[in-house]
Amino acid sequence: EQYIIIDEAQNLTPHEMKTIITRAGEGTKIVITGDPYQIDIPYLDSESNGLSIAVEKLKAEKIVGHVTLTKGERSVLADLAAKFF
C-alpha cells in the first residue's frame, strides 16, 4: 500500500488535481485536505479550485469518502478572519 497526502489542496487547479489522482497506482490511498475558503491563488475561487471540483465529481463514487469539518481549531481570531474576509 502507498499513501499520498495532499494538504492545502484548495490551491490546486482542477488539472493539477486530476494529474495527481490519475498517477495513483492500485492500492494507493489518497488523503486530500483543504479549505475552499482559504485560497491563495487569484484565479481560483471556492467553486473552481481542484479540491471543490474533485469533491463534486467524485462524491457519488463508492471508493471515495468525503468529510466536511465545520469547527476551526486554530483560534477564535482565525475563525473571525475566515468568516469576515
Secondary structure, 3 states (H helix, E strand, C coil): CEEEEECCHHHCCHHHHHHHHHCCCCCEEEEECCCCCCCCCCCCCCCCCHHHHHHHHHCCCCCCCCCCCCCCCCCHHHHHHHHHC
